[in-house]
Amino acid sequence: MTTEPHGPAVPPRPPFPPPPAVPRTPAPEPSPGPAYAHSGASLAQAPTRAPRPAAVPHAPRHAPHEALGDPRTDTARPAAFAPPQHWAQDDQQSPVRQRPSGARIAAATVCAVLGGGLVGGAAAGSWLADSAAAPTVNSAFAEARSTWRSTPVDTLFPRALAGTGAGPGGADRTWTRVAVAPDGDCAHALDPLLLKALGPVGCERLLRATYTDATTSSVTTVGMVFTKADENATHALRARFAREKLDRRRDLMPRTLPVPGTVAAGFGDGQRASWTVSVLKDAPVVVYAVSGFADGRTVSDPQPAALATVAGTATTPAQAGLGHEAKGIADRIERALRRTVDSATEKPQ
């Protein structure tokens, strides 16, 4: 029996040819889910027949990180959107009007309540201020009515009056008190027609004093009629005097206060040269003054102070400065009264 010579040993043929070498590129970490065959499956589990070309991985149709999906997964990858913006970022970046949060609603409510409180407080404060201010005016008016009862005579009728700029051409004047009459009623001290004109406000009390100038060449009687009227009646009388010019009527000229044994001894009705009558608007008081010559001469053409103080007036009262005497003294007595009332009604600081 013959044997064939043996050649070199031939290695056994592998059951299937190795897959073609495909360059591997690093891939991103796969998403959870079923893996492709090349993602880690054992080659021993592959069929024994030669692999089909399909076994070679296909090139992805899309870029690995494209928004539509990853070719290495059998499910589409969700589309990538910009991360949602937070409410805190909307204030700085988003032009869209944000929805108010609970904290903001609460803050707005607090602001509204506080704002309403401030407005209400301001209104209430205004009402309180108005109601507090009104009695102040009424108190001053009422205080003025009773001033004659409690005020010293030297306060109401100072012993000396300084008339800075009160004379003709702005000359200074000084007046000295001659006498003060006891307080009394108006029945015998005022002219009947003047008393009638003051009828709507009544006469509670009359105070009078007589002054003379530094040269004792003129004398002036000044008086204050304290009325019984309220503010409305006082304002009505003041308006009537202004409208009808009652302060300029000769038949309403106030009477004098002659003082025996003084420079005013001969100061009677015939010596009256100029006068003024003023209804105060802030007190139930009528202030008047009437002037004449101290030597007792008679004046035939008396003239109201409102006219006798006009520059260039050639009447006897105007030339003698008697209009300035009456007006100047009346003004200063009126100022003294106002100072007294203001001091009595002034609130302590």
NORMOVEN-V156354 format. One record per pair of residues at least 4 apart in sequence whose ideal C-beta (glycine too) atoms are under 6 Angstrom apart, sorted by the first residue. I is the first residue (numbers start at 1). J is the second residue. Records with the same first field share a line. If there is no record, write none. Layout:
I=J, J
This chain:
15=48
16=50
30=72
31=73
33=73, 75
34=74
35=39
36=72
37=41
38=57
51=55
60=71
62=66
67=79, 80
69=76, 77
70=77
85=89, 94
87=98
89=93
90=94, 98
100=104, 105
111=115
116=120
117=121
128=132
135=139
139=143, 345
140=341, 345
141=231
143=341, 344, 345
144=283, 341
145=284
147=151, 340
148=205, 207, 226
151=155, 156, 340
153=157, 180
155=340
157=177, 180, 209
159=177
160=176
161=175, 332
163=173, 328
164=172
165=170
166=173, 328
167=171, 173, 321, 324
168=321, 324
173=328
174=214
175=211, 213, 329
176=212
177=209, 211
178=210, 212, 259, 262, 264
179=210, 259
180=209
181=208, 257
183=205, 207
184=206
186=190, 195, 203, 206
189=206
190=194, 195
191=255
193=251, 252
194=252
197=246, 252
200=233, 237
201=227, 229, 233, 237
202=227, 228
203=225
204=226, 228
205=226
206=225
207=224
208=223, 257
209=222
210=221, 257, 259, 264
211=220, 329
212=216, 219, 263
213=218
216=263, 294
217=294
218=291, 294, 325
219=264, 267, 294
220=289, 291, 325, 326, 329
221=256, 257, 290
222=289, 329, 330, 333
223=288
224=285, 287
225=286
226=285
227=284
229=233, 234, 284
234=284
237=279
238=279, 281
239=243
240=244
241=246, 247, 279
246=252
247=277
248=304
253=272, 275
254=275, 288, 290
256=267, 290
258=264, 267, 268
259=264
260=265
263=294
266=296
267=271, 292
270=298
271=292, 296
272=290, 292, 302
273=291, 292, 299, 302, 317, 322
274=291, 303, 305, 308, 317, 322, 323, 326
275=290, 326
276=289, 305, 326, 327, 330
277=288
278=287
279=286
280=285
287=330, 334
289=326, 329, 330
291=322, 325, 326
293=297
301=315, 316
303=307, 308, 315, 317
305=309, 323, 326, 327
308=317, 318, 323
309=323, 324, 327
313=318
317=322, 323
318=323
324=328
342=346
